Amino acid sequence: MKSDFTVNVDKYPRFNSYLVEDNRGSRFTGKSRVYGSIEINSPEQVKRTMSRGKQELFKLP
């Protein structure tokens, strides 16, 4: 017995990233905050990711 079938797999990007800025900091650390993150998706195109984020607080003059 022989079977033929086709599987269609959606492609998705290798990288996802975002950058957020807001003014919800404190008077001690500075009102402005910036947060960014990058996610590296699996080269095998399966639903695994590696992510790294960073948050910075700063005072505006």
Buried (B, 14 or more C-beta within 10 A) or exposed (E): EEEEEEEEEEEEEEEEEEEEEEEEBEEEEBBBBBBBBBBBBEEEEEEEEEEEEEEEBEEEE
